[in-house]
């Protein structure tokens, strides 16, 4: 397991995460945390586009009203 100082982690956390390996965060030479990187599902452009179109259709159907205010519309769109 690789030891990484806090300052190194601040500068290059995204790079460390892309490597996909677990590492230990150290502060003044003492290990203070262990970071484990789990796999992330690959991005599927087709699914993302389909989801965006479904949300757009739903947004066109739902308009804020006195009974179903803007907050309700946002919650409905979020929970799709």
Steps between C-alpha positions, in 0.01 A plus 500: 500500500633840402547772765397849387536818700201731543657771283572253219141377521366857477702563185433173323196323642339448161821345367522269802137397455550425130777255587236291676726391786443536872731738683569627847482870588772618734539809712851571626598143414217335694222317315168671571270345240476225243332576169359213299401558140209295369425447134264736325264389228608620156315800358235402245414794275188328365353450850588856599330641192192284557477618861536864395224463240270330753557784747434760229171331408395485862595866551283600203203313646535637853449868561495668842155580634352605831442137594825361360751781548849531356643301790272208416604510136869500589449207739310304236775560245768403752327172591463375142 
